[in-house]
C-alpha cells in the first residue's frame, strides 16, 4: 500500500508553507502602504525593506521551529512560535533601520500596520492550512498508518485517542503483541506477535511504529529496536505512565537529555507573566469597585465585637510555602485560644452574627485582593489551608500536595462547583488538579464570571 504523501514528498508541505509566508509578508506590506498612504506603487526604499524582510524570514523562521511538523500538535503552540519569530524579525528590521539611519524614511503608521496585519496574516495562513489538512485527513487523504507494538491495555488507550482525533491524520492498522487474547478481547486487530513486526513492515506500507510498553520492559524494547534496525519507518516510544497522577506531563530536552515531565506547574515562562498581569490588574480593579463596600464591612466588623477589623492567619501556598492570609474578622478575638485550630463544620456557633453573614456570602474573603497584589495569592486557584490541616490531609487525601503547584486563589474551579467548606476533600482536590492541568487565561476568566453566580453564596460556607 502507498505511503502517506508527507513521507513520499517530505519537503513539499514545508515549501508551500514558506511560500505562503513570504507572500503574506509582501502582500500585507503593500496593502498597508495602499490603505494608509493611498499609493499603489511602492517607493524603492519600501520595496527594499520588504525584500529584506522576506529574506530574513527565510533565514530566521526555521530557527524558531515555525516549520516543524505539527501533525497532532497544538494550534496555540504554533501561534506562539510564529508570534515570537515575527516579533524577532520586526525587532531585527528596526535595529537594521536605526543602524543605517534609514528609519526616518518610512511611515511609522505603515510599519505598525505591517506589524499587526502581518502577524494576523501569518496566523490566518496556519489556521487555513490546518483546516485544509484536517479536512484531507478526515476524508482519508495523506493519512499515516500506525502499527502499535506492546501491551494491549496501553495500545487500547492509544487507538482510542487516535480514533478520536481524525484531524491528526493517523490510523491504527493493528497491534503486535505477545498477548493476543487480551488484545482481541479489547477489540483490537492483532497483526502478529512482536517478533513478526519487522517482517510485516517490509510489505505493509506502515508509516509509523509506536512501541507501547511499561518502563520495566526495557529488555523487550531493546530487542524490538534491534529487530527494527533496518526499518525506515518512524519509530515512537509511548511508555506506560498513565497509572501515575500526571499533571501537565510533557517531554523536554535538558542538557541534551530527553526528560519526561510527569508533574509540573503550568506557571512558568510566559504563563507565569500572563497570570501575574491578570492578577494584578484585576485585583486593582476589584479593590476600586469594592472599596466603598469594604469600608462599610469594616464598620460592621468593629460594631459586631471588639477587636481588629482584619484577621491574619498562616496558610500554605505555592510550592508549599506559608504566607499570612487576610480576612475580615468573623469570630470574637481568641475564639480558638482554648480549642486550637478547628475545622469549620456546619452548625457551629463560633462566628458573630455579622461574621456569620460575611461567611455565608464569602464577603470575609475580600481583603485577599491585597494578598493578590502582594503576590501571595492569585484571584483563581485552589483554596489555601492552614499548616496543621495540610500536615493531616497530605497523608489522607491522594495527591493533596499537588494543589500547591500553583498559587492559592480567592476563588477556584472546586468552589464554583460547590466543593467548599466541610465537603469531600478528595473531590475538591480532583477539581483543583483538573484546574491545574487545564489552566488557561480563558479558564480563569470563566471561573471569575461564574463566581458571583455559583461561588459567593453557598450552603457549604459557614
LOLO-560282 format. One record per residue (C-alpha): residue number from 1; residue in one letter; x, y, z. Coordinates in Angstrom, 3 decimals, padded with zeros to 6 digits. Last residue first. Layout:
NODE   num   residu          x          y          z
NODE   NUM        A          X          Y          Z
...
# end
This chain:
NODE   num   residu          x          y          z
NODE   462        X   -020.069    028.717    057.273
NODE   461        X   -019.988    028.315    053.508
NODE   460        X   -021.398    024.902    052.435
NODE   459        X   -024.869    026.284    051.661
NODE   458        X   -023.162    028.609    049.226
NODE   457        X   -023.306    032.323    048.402
NODE   456        X   -020.190    033.531    046.610
NODE   455        X   -019.346    030.652    044.297
NODE   454        X   -022.200    029.896    041.949
NODE   453        X   -023.442    033.115    040.356
NODE   452        X   -020.883    035.644    041.597
NODE   451        X   -018.084    033.070    040.982
NODE   450        X   -019.114    032.032    037.465
NODE   449        X   -017.560    035.100    035.808
NODE   448        X   -014.304    034.594    037.723
NODE   447        X   -014.279    030.903    036.773
NODE   446        X   -014.693    031.796    033.089
NODE   445        X   -011.920    034.380    033.319
NODE   444        X   -009.556    031.795    034.771
NODE   443        X   -010.425    029.220    032.091
NODE   442        X   -009.792    031.896    029.455
NODE   441        X   -006.338    032.660    030.894
NODE   440        X   -005.539    028.968    030.659
NODE   439        X   -005.162    026.134    033.140
NODE   438        X   -006.215    022.632    032.071
NODE   437        X   -003.936    020.514    034.298
NODE   436        X   -004.045    022.979    037.192
NODE   435        X   -007.846    023.276    037.030
NODE   434        X   -008.273    019.492    036.868
NODE   433        X   -005.968    019.256    039.879
NODE   432        X   -008.222    021.588    041.867
NODE   431        X   -011.340    019.650    040.790
NODE   430        X   -009.860    016.343    041.976
NODE   429        X   -008.657    018.065    045.141
NODE   428        X   -012.256    019.042    045.924
NODE   427        X   -013.445    015.501    045.297
NODE   426        X   -010.829    014.096    047.681
NODE   425        X   -011.765    016.747    050.239
NODE   424        X   -015.445    015.767    050.311
NODE   423        X   -017.249    018.764    051.794
NODE   422        X   -016.887    020.759    055.041
NODE   421        X   -016.412    024.164    053.393
NODE   420        X   -016.056    024.197    049.634
NODE   419        X   -016.847    021.896    046.731
NODE   418        X   -019.872    023.622    045.173
NODE   417        X   -018.756    023.662    041.532
NODE   416        X   -017.758    027.331    041.736
NODE   415        X   -015.553    026.414    044.701
NODE   414        X   -013.776    023.486    043.026
NODE   413        X   -012.868    025.579    039.974
NODE   412        X   -011.425    028.310    042.151
NODE   411        X   -011.951    031.503    044.102
NODE   410        X   -009.622    033.570    046.263
NODE   409        X   -006.725    031.525    044.920
NODE   408        X   -003.648    029.656    046.097
NODE   407        X   -000.657    029.923    043.813
NODE   406        X    000.127    026.965    041.577
NODE   405        X    001.874    023.603    042.068
NODE   404        X    000.454    023.692    045.622
NODE   403        X   -002.553    021.608    044.517
NODE   402        X   -000.144    018.684    044.092
NODE   401        X    000.094    018.416    047.895
NODE   400        X   -003.254    016.583    048.111
NODE   399        X   -002.213    013.906    045.603
NODE   398        X   -004.282    011.255    047.397
NODE   397        X   -006.039    012.565    050.560
NODE   396        X   -005.062    011.092    053.936
NODE   395        X   -001.298    011.613    054.093
NODE   394        X   -001.376    015.200    052.804
NODE   393        X   -004.554    015.858    054.799
NODE   392        X   -003.058    015.998    058.286
NODE   391        X    000.045    018.037    057.541
NODE   390        X   -002.069    020.376    055.411
NODE   389        X   -004.508    020.678    058.323
NODE   388        X   -001.814    021.934    060.692
NODE   387        X   -000.375    024.217    058.006
NODE   386        X   -003.682    026.069    057.431
NODE   385        X   -005.291    025.662    054.029
NODE   384        X   -005.185    027.549    050.732
NODE   383        X   -008.071    027.486    048.224
NODE   382        X   -007.014    026.154    044.828
NODE   381        X   -006.576    028.882    042.203
NODE   380        X   -008.172    031.996    040.772
NODE   379        X   -007.534    035.519    042.101
NODE   378        X   -003.934    034.563    042.749
NODE   377        X   -002.160    034.597    046.106
NODE   376        X    000.998    035.747    047.898
NODE   375        X    001.971    038.265    045.205
NODE   374        X    001.430    041.389    047.299
NODE   373        X   -001.352    042.463    044.919
NODE   372        X   -003.019    039.070    045.378
NODE   371        X   -002.731    039.268    049.163
NODE   370        X   -004.449    042.677    048.966
NODE   369        X   -007.233    041.016    046.947
NODE   368        X   -007.417    038.747    049.993
NODE   367        X   -009.208    041.547    051.812
NODE   366        X   -012.445    040.441    050.073
NODE   365        X   -012.571    036.971    051.699
NODE   364        X   -014.952    037.948    054.548
NODE   363        X   -017.502    038.720    051.837
NODE   362        X   -017.929    034.987    051.225
NODE   361        X   -021.745    035.448    051.416
NODE   360        X   -022.251    032.810    054.103
NODE   359        X   -019.024    033.864    055.795
NODE   358        X   -019.890    037.555    055.967
NODE   357        X   -023.346    036.746    057.362
NODE   356        X   -021.784    034.528    060.029
NODE   355        X   -019.433    037.391    060.906
NODE   354        X   -022.379    039.751    061.413
NODE   353        X   -023.949    037.302    063.857
NODE   352        X   -020.580    036.606    065.452
NODE   351        X   -018.869    033.381    064.467
NODE   350        X   -018.269    030.461    066.853
NODE   349        X   -021.737    028.922    066.529
NODE   348        X   -021.059    025.660    064.642
NODE   347        X   -023.933    024.219    062.634
NODE   346        X   -021.917    023.075    059.628
NODE   345        X   -018.264    022.469    060.306
NODE   344        X   -015.120    024.634    060.298
NODE   343        X   -012.002    022.599    061.062
NODE   342        X   -010.666    023.754    064.438
NODE   341        X   -007.184    025.105    065.196
NODE   340        X   -006.626    025.250    068.991
NODE   339        X   -009.501    024.597    071.377
NODE   338        X   -008.612    027.015    074.187
NODE   337        X   -007.468    030.083    072.260
NODE   336        X   -009.578    029.249    069.234
NODE   335        X   -012.181    032.028    069.650
NODE   334        X   -009.489    034.396    070.963
NODE   333        X   -010.968    037.548    069.403
NODE   332        X   -014.632    037.035    068.511
NODE   331        X   -015.263    035.476    065.128
NODE   330        X   -015.826    036.945    061.620
NODE   329        X   -012.646    039.006    061.215
NODE   328        X   -012.388    040.256    057.634
NODE   327        X   -009.783    038.071    056.033
NODE   326        X   -006.063    038.344    055.292
NODE   325        X   -003.679    035.465    054.554
NODE   324        X   -000.153    035.375    056.011
NODE   323        X    002.071    033.134    053.900
NODE   322        X    003.480    029.618    054.196
NODE   321        X    005.420    027.952    051.365
NODE   320        X    004.207    024.608    049.982
NODE   319        X    005.413    025.384    046.462
NODE   318        X    002.621    027.973    046.123
NODE   317        X    000.545    028.463    049.253
NODE   316        X    000.154    027.228    052.821
NODE   315        X   -001.869    029.433    055.159
NODE   314        X   -000.991    031.453    058.247
NODE   313        X   -003.922    033.536    059.502
NODE   312        X   -004.434    037.253    059.827
NODE   311        X   -007.900    038.513    060.822
NODE   310        X   -008.717    042.071    059.832
NODE   309        X   -011.017    044.517    061.614
NODE   308        X   -009.221    044.293    064.940
NODE   307        X   -011.010    043.637    068.236
NODE   306        X   -014.305    044.312    069.979
NODE   305        X   -017.424    042.694    068.533
NODE   304        X   -020.134    043.442    065.935
NODE   303        X   -019.542    047.226    065.762
NODE   302        X   -015.963    046.895    064.510
NODE   301        X   -016.934    044.213    061.991
NODE   300        X   -019.788    046.385    060.689
NODE   299        X   -017.502    049.404    060.284
NODE   298        X   -015.039    047.299    058.316
NODE   297        X   -017.906    045.970    056.198
NODE   296        X   -018.945    049.535    055.337
NODE   295        X   -015.369    050.360    054.312
NODE   294        X   -015.334    047.207    052.175
NODE   293        X   -018.400    048.493    050.299
NODE   292        X   -016.589    051.732    049.472
NODE   291        X   -013.539    049.794    048.166
NODE   290        X   -015.491    047.160    046.190
NODE   289        X   -015.019    048.672    042.752
NODE   288        X   -011.529    050.079    043.365
NODE   287        X   -010.455    046.839    045.036
NODE   286        X   -011.909    044.840    042.138
NODE   285        X   -009.991    046.892    039.537
NODE   284        X   -006.711    046.654    041.492
NODE   283        X   -007.129    042.875    041.849
NODE   282        X   -007.996    042.526    038.156
NODE   281        X   -004.796    044.241    037.012
NODE   280        X   -002.514    042.483    039.497
NODE   279        X   -003.915    039.003    038.945
NODE   278        X   -004.054    039.138    035.145
NODE   277        X   -000.539    040.579    034.957
NODE   276        X    000.776    037.810    037.237
NODE   275        X   -001.020    035.094    035.228
NODE   274        X    000.409    036.403    031.956
NODE   273        X    003.939    036.517    033.410
NODE   272        X    003.696    032.978    034.787
NODE   271        X    002.311    031.677    031.505
NODE   270        X    005.165    033.316    029.574
NODE   269        X    007.777    031.214    031.359
NODE   268        X    006.436    029.007    034.116
NODE   267        X    003.096    028.709    035.873
NODE   266        X    001.812    025.456    034.353
NODE   265        X    003.444    023.608    037.253
NODE   264        X    004.915    020.193    036.616
NODE   263        X    004.100    016.530    037.147
NODE   262        X    005.298    013.730    034.894
NODE   261        X    007.892    015.611    032.855
NODE   260        X    009.781    013.113    030.699
NODE   259        X    013.306    014.373    030.051
NODE   258        X    015.274    013.668    026.867
NODE   257        X    018.846    014.683    027.714
NODE   256        X    020.884    017.167    025.664
NODE   255        X    021.408    019.483    028.634
NODE   254        X    017.636    019.485    029.183
NODE   253        X    015.243    018.376    026.470
NODE   252        X    011.515    018.260    027.086
NODE   251        X    008.716    015.720    027.067
NODE   250        X    005.346    016.583    028.569
NODE   249        X    003.072    015.953    031.522
NODE   248        X    000.966    018.912    032.637
NODE   247        X   -000.150    016.947    035.712
NODE   246        X    000.044    013.165    035.601
NODE   245        X   -001.087    011.008    038.521
NODE   244        X    000.668    007.761    037.630
NODE   243        X   -001.014    004.721    036.052
NODE   242        X   -000.756    006.551    032.766
NODE   241        X    002.999    006.106    032.599
NODE   240        X    003.063    003.196    030.148
NODE   239        X    005.856    004.490    027.955
NODE   238        X    004.932    005.579    024.414
NODE   237        X    008.023    005.117    022.226
NODE   236        X    007.966    006.312    018.638
NODE   235        X    009.511    004.785    015.495
NODE   234        X    009.221    006.497    012.108
NODE   233        X    009.586    003.949    009.311
NODE   232        X    012.832    003.113    007.519
NODE   231        X    013.305   -000.318    009.090
NODE   230        X    016.795   -001.871    009.140
NODE   229        X    017.276   -001.636    012.920
NODE   228        X    013.720   -002.799    013.574
NODE   227        X    014.683   -006.150    015.108
NODE   226        X    017.247   -004.373    017.315
NODE   225        X    014.570   -001.887    018.366
NODE   224        X    012.350   -004.822    019.364
NODE   223        X    015.088   -006.415    021.463
NODE   222        X    015.831   -003.133    023.207
NODE   221        X    012.140   -002.573    023.952
NODE   220        X    011.753   -006.118    025.276
NODE   219        X    014.757   -005.678    027.596
NODE   218        X    013.446   -002.333    028.834
NODE   217        X    010.144   -003.827    029.959
NODE   216        X    010.178   -002.059    033.352
NODE   215        X    009.049    001.225    031.777
NODE   214        X    005.822   -000.405    030.612
NODE   213        X    005.293   -000.839    026.882
NODE   212        X    003.753    000.887    023.884
NODE   211        X    006.151    000.964    020.930
NODE   210        X    004.528    003.076    018.229
NODE   209        X    005.568    002.129    014.708
NODE   208        X    004.945    004.671    011.964
NODE   207        X    004.416    004.742    008.188
NODE   206        X    003.226    001.141    007.558
NODE   205        X    003.334    000.269    003.860
NODE   204        X    002.723   -003.419    004.571
NODE   203        X    005.407   -005.351    002.685
NODE   202        X    008.694   -004.766    004.526
NODE   201        X    006.917   -003.727    007.712
NODE   200        X    005.498   -007.212    008.303
NODE   199        X    008.956   -008.757    008.531
NODE   198        X    009.994   -006.357    011.279
NODE   197        X    006.749   -006.848    013.237
NODE   196        X    006.609   -010.649    013.420
NODE   195        X    008.766   -010.956    016.556
NODE   194        X    006.313   -008.800    018.491
NODE   193        X    003.458   -011.201    017.733
NODE   192        X    001.011   -010.746    014.903
NODE   191        X   -001.411   -008.349    013.255
NODE   190        X   -003.931   -008.301    016.109
NODE   189        X   -006.888   -006.020    015.394
NODE   188        X   -008.027   -004.541    018.680
NODE   187        X   -011.428   -005.125    020.290
NODE   186        X   -010.220   -005.252    023.897
NODE   185        X   -010.815   -009.029    023.973
NODE   184        X   -008.663   -009.270    020.853
NODE   183        X   -005.814   -007.541    022.666
NODE   182        X   -006.164   -009.720    025.761
NODE   181        X   -006.035   -012.888    023.636
NODE   180        X   -003.125   -011.610    021.540
NODE   179        X   -000.707   -011.364    024.487
NODE   178        X    002.711   -011.379    022.770
NODE   177        X    001.717   -008.246    020.925
NODE   176        X    001.729   -006.634    017.502
NODE   175        X   -001.290   -004.377    017.203
NODE   174        X   -003.377   -003.038    014.354
NODE   173        X   -003.722   -000.602    011.483
NODE   172        X   -004.074    002.478    013.676
NODE   171        X   -004.920    005.471    011.516
NODE   170        X   -003.256    008.856    011.662
NODE   169        X   -004.111    012.232    010.093
NODE   168        X   -004.289    014.350    013.249
NODE   167        X   -007.686    015.679    012.093
NODE   166        X   -009.149    012.231    012.839
NODE   165        X   -008.675    012.868    016.589
NODE   164        X   -010.988    010.461    018.454
NODE   163        X   -009.554    007.484    016.550
NODE   162        X   -006.045    008.476    017.646
NODE   161        X   -007.161    008.676    021.265
NODE   160        X   -008.962    005.333    021.126
NODE   159        X   -006.015    003.565    019.492
NODE   158        X   -003.588    004.919    022.084
NODE   157        X   -005.753    003.860    025.023
NODE   156        X   -006.232    000.363    023.537
NODE   155        X   -002.489    000.075    022.885
NODE   154        X   -001.851    000.822    026.558
NODE   153        X   -004.063   -002.050    027.692
NODE   152        X   -002.977   -004.476    024.956
NODE   151        X    000.726   -004.199    025.734
NODE   150        X    003.372   -003.767    023.054
NODE   149        X    003.758   -002.905    019.394
NODE   148        X    001.388   -000.464    017.713
NODE   147        X    001.247   -000.123    013.936
NODE   146        X    000.372    003.295    012.533
NODE   145        X   -000.703    004.284    009.033
NODE   144        X   -000.215    007.949    008.153
NODE   143        X   -003.210    009.560    006.458
NODE   142        X   -002.458    011.708    003.406
NODE   141        X   -006.095    011.576    002.227
NODE   140        X   -008.705    009.690    004.247
NODE   139        X   -011.647    012.100    004.137
NODE   138        X   -010.868    013.247    007.670
NODE   137        X   -007.194    013.702    006.855
NODE   136        X   -007.950    015.996    003.919
NODE   135        X   -010.310    018.046    006.089
NODE   134        X   -007.626    018.410    008.756
NODE   133        X   -005.110    019.388    006.056
NODE   132        X   -007.446    022.135    004.835
NODE   131        X   -008.363    023.349    008.313
NODE   130        X   -004.728    023.267    009.380
NODE   129        X   -003.642    025.200    006.295
NODE   128        X   -006.356    027.787    006.890
NODE   127        X   -005.334    028.238    010.537
NODE   126        X   -001.670    028.475    009.605
NODE   125        X   -002.264    031.073    006.912
NODE   124        X   -004.530    033.006    009.310
NODE   123        X   -001.690    033.186    011.850
NODE   122        X    000.750    034.586    009.291
NODE   121        X   -001.885    037.102    008.161
NODE   120        X   -002.582    038.249    011.719
NODE   119        X    001.130    038.778    012.337
NODE   118        X    001.408    040.763    009.093
NODE   117        X   -001.698    042.775    009.975
NODE   116        X   -000.090    043.983    013.204
NODE   115        X    003.496    044.534    012.022
NODE   114        X    002.550    045.951    008.635
NODE   113        X    000.041    048.300    010.232
NODE   112        X    002.678    049.500    012.714
NODE   111        X    005.251    049.983    009.945
NODE   110        X    002.776    051.938    007.838
NODE   109        X    001.891    054.092    010.845
NODE   108        X    005.587    054.778    011.361
NODE   107        X    005.976    055.919    007.751
NODE   106        X    009.430    055.068    006.452
NODE   105        X    012.430    057.256    005.549
NODE   104        X    013.029    058.194    009.206
NODE   103        X    014.188    054.627    009.891
NODE   102        X    017.025    054.947    007.369
NODE   101        X    019.890    055.772    009.734
NODE   100        X    021.659    052.523    008.727
NODE    99        X    021.861    051.371    012.366
NODE    98        X    018.306    052.545    013.050
NODE    97        X    016.926    050.636    010.048
NODE    96        X    018.874    047.496    010.992
NODE    95        X    017.600    047.696    014.583
NODE    94        X    014.038    048.063    013.262
NODE    93        X    014.456    045.077    010.964
NODE    92        X    015.892    042.989    013.811
NODE    91        X    012.990    043.957    016.070
NODE    90        X    010.490    043.082    013.352
NODE    89        X    012.107    039.676    012.766
NODE    88        X    012.140    038.900    016.491
NODE    87        X    008.454    039.782    016.757
NODE    86        X    007.624    037.591    013.741
NODE    85        X    009.532    034.615    015.239
NODE    84        X    007.967    035.015    018.686
NODE    83        X    004.461    035.271    017.244
NODE    82        X    005.128    032.354    014.862
NODE    81        X    006.135    030.111    017.752
NODE    80        X    003.193    031.091    019.972
NODE    79        X    000.763    030.554    017.085
NODE    78        X    002.210    027.056    016.611
NODE    77        X    001.837    026.291    020.308
NODE    76        X   -001.760    027.536    020.257
NODE    75        X   -002.541    025.232    017.333
NODE    74        X   -001.444    022.251    019.441
NODE    73        X    000.256    019.232    017.860
NODE    72        X   -001.413    016.256    016.102
NODE    71        X    000.707    016.606    012.947
NODE    70        X    002.723    019.739    013.718
NODE    69        X    005.831    019.142    011.582
NODE    68        X    008.335    021.934    012.348
NODE    67        X    008.024    024.939    010.054
NODE    66        X    007.983    027.663    012.709
NODE    65        X    010.720    025.929    014.698
NODE    64        X    012.156    029.343    015.729
NODE    63        X    015.350    028.731    013.737
NODE    62        X    013.173    027.866    010.710
NODE    61        X    011.682    031.387    010.895
NODE    60        X    015.019    033.234    010.876
NODE    59        X    016.607    032.561    007.481
NODE    58        X    013.552    032.654    005.213
NODE    57        X    012.164    035.434    007.413
NODE    56        X    015.332    037.478    006.852
NODE    55        X    014.998    037.129    003.078
NODE    54        X    011.335    038.175    003.226
NODE    53        X    012.118    041.144    005.487
NODE    52        X    015.000    042.272    003.255
NODE    51        X    012.705    042.189    000.210
NODE    50        X    010.067    044.196    002.080
NODE    49        X    012.605    046.823    003.130
NODE    48        X    013.967    047.067   -000.442
NODE    47        X    010.478    047.610   -001.841
NODE    46        X    009.839    050.312    000.765
NODE    45        X    013.046    052.111   -000.194
NODE    44        X    012.233    051.864   -003.912
NODE    43        X    008.861    053.566   -003.429
NODE    42        X    005.811    051.276   -003.610
NODE    41        X    003.285    051.837   -006.371
NODE    40        X   -000.367    051.508   -005.422
NODE    39        X   -000.450    054.733   -003.411
NODE    38        X   -003.061    055.747   -000.849
NODE    37        X   -000.628    056.260    002.043
NODE    36        X   -002.631    054.390    004.670
NODE    35        X   -004.534    051.747    002.707
NODE    34        X   -002.037    051.417   -000.169
NODE    33        X    001.006    051.191    002.081
NODE    32        X   -000.706    048.708    004.417
NODE    31        X   -001.696    046.579    001.393
NODE    30        X    001.887    046.558    000.042
NODE    29        X    003.281    045.467    003.412
NODE    28        X    000.494    042.873    003.732
NODE    27        X    001.271    041.488    000.281
NODE    26        X    004.999    041.095    000.944
NODE    25        X    004.784    039.405    004.332
NODE    24        X    001.809    037.285    003.263
NODE    23        X    003.539    036.134    000.062
NODE    22        X    006.647    035.161    002.011
NODE    21        X    004.541    033.192    004.492
NODE    20        X    002.673    031.426    001.669
NODE    19        X    005.969    030.448    000.027
NODE    18        X    007.292    029.052    003.309
NODE    17        X    004.206    026.900    003.890
NODE    16        X    004.251    025.574    000.321
NODE    15        X    007.916    024.613    000.771
NODE    14        X    007.176    022.998    004.155
NODE    13        X    004.367    020.940    002.610
NODE    12        X    006.575    019.703   -000.222
NODE    11        X    009.666    018.833    001.833
NODE    10        X    008.655    015.318    002.922
NODE     9        X    007.403    014.203   -000.506
NODE     8        X    006.797    010.457   -000.104
NODE     7        X    006.583    010.676    003.691
NODE     6        X    004.119    013.596    003.740
NODE     5        X    002.200    011.916    000.906
NODE     4        X    001.406    008.957    003.167
NODE     3        X    002.872    005.639    001.991
NODE     2        X    001.261    003.552   -000.691
NODE     1        X    000.000    000.000    000.000
# end
